[in-house]
């Protein structure tokens, strides 16, 4: 499942980001979130046929035209019909209402009712940048320019020939993206939530660890005796081995976990929480590993699904539904250092009380 990393050659016109209808975010928070990159689909899911997607309450359509990847608003600029109701005829996506067709770059290339009329720019789709990376399609609703502009987060070892790539099916969560990422960064829940998959319920103590701020979030190295082998794998663990879990948080809603196995082997898991809305999240999980490379991708995906299902029960049950950034609103324990660093990082980015609604 090693998907090529390619970038669309069509650059969308710069324009002011506008809130989608029925937006579930506070306006200023939506505008801050819209500046960042999120995955919206598996690259293998997007072909010539229009693919329906949603990001930050914005309905999108993705398709390919002569090899070019397009992500655009899911609306025909003529009379407002969703293009995902249409079809692809080999030259582009055809609107089902009046047959207008849209090809590479989202440009209208056919008006059946007026075939000889020059096509005005107003009939082109409102497109967004589209990048294939880590087997995923990434986009940004309000791309920024300059050295400090948000970038697609890094997934270590993706292009390392010693590692194999596994891209899991997306996971849908009835909860806020911030809750999912905070849970991914949490180390105190292993012995309570993941006892059916890898964790020892009697190994509850969390050794001391620290977080260190980075330009895009923070990192944390967590050393413990908690094994990461699947319980049903039958793999013996070296006596006294200390596991290192290296977390890298890329705010607002992406993080990677590098797990150091015996014999200097590693597995890197990315959690990229794509906010469909304020209370709906689609989680994308690409994985790279040079440990037990003989294990089929399907088994890795199935195990990750089991771990995720354990987490999802907690994330969907948490109250408040969104994330309280004011640290005085909840109690904290020393094991919460990553959670505290995550919330403080979001505060520094300027996010407001929408996390608490």
C-alpha positions, 0 to 999 in steps of 0.5 A: 500500500505504498502510495506515491507522494504527488502534488497537484499542479493546479494552484487555486486562486487566492480568496478569503475563506468563507464560513460554510452554511450551518457551520458548527464552529465559532467563526474565528475558530473556524478561520484558524482551523481552515488554515491547516492541512487535513486528510479527507480521503484515502488516495485509493478511494479517489478516482474519476467518479466524484467522491463526496467528502466533508471538512470543517462543515464544508461539503467537498467533491474530489475526483481525478481528470487525466491524472490530475487530482481535484478537490473543490466545493461540492456545488455546481456554480451554475445552479447549485446542484451537488456535483457528487450527484453527477458522473464522470464521462472520461473528460470530467465530472458532469453535473446532472442538472444541465450537463456542465462538465468540469475537468482538471483544475475544476475548470468548466470545459463543456456547456451542452446548451451553449456549446460555442459560447466562450466559458466564463471564469465564473463557471469554474469550480472553487477549488482547494489545494490537493496533495497525496501523501502517506496514502492520503489526500490532504487539503486546506480550505484557506492555504497560507503563504510564507515560511510560517504557513502551516504544512502537512505534518511529517510521518517519519520513515515513510520513504525509508526503504527498510520500512513497510507502509500500511494505510488503515481504513478511516475511522468515524468518531461521534466526537470532537477531533481534539478529544481524539488527539488528546486521547492518543497522546495520553499514556495513563489509560493503557492499563484501563482501556487497552487490556484486551489488545496489548496492555497489562491491567496490573501495570498501572503506574505511569513513570515520570516524563516531560514534554518539550515545546516545538514550533508545531506543538510538542514532543514527549519521550515516555519510557515504561515497561508496558509492552506493545506486543499484541496479546494474541501474537505469541511473541516473547518479550526480552526480560527487563526491556524498557519501551520508548514511546516517542510522541510528536504533536502537530497542532491542531489535530495530528500526532505521531507515535514512534514505538521503539521495539527490541532489536532497534526496530520501530513502528510509527503510527500517525493519528490525523483527526480530520474534523468533519464538524465540531462533533464528528471526526474522521480519523486517518491512520497511516503506519510505517514499521520495520518490526515483524515485516512478515505480518500481512497488512490486513492483520495490522489493520485489524489490530489497529481497529481493535485498539481504536474501538477501545479508544472510541468508547471513551472519546464518544462518552467524554463530557464536555463534548469538546475540549476545555482549554481553561486548565482550571476547569478540570483536575489534573494528575502528573500523568497528564503532562501531554494533555496539558501541553496539548491544551496549552498549545491550542491556547497559544494558537488563539482558539477560544471557548468553542472547545467547551461548548 
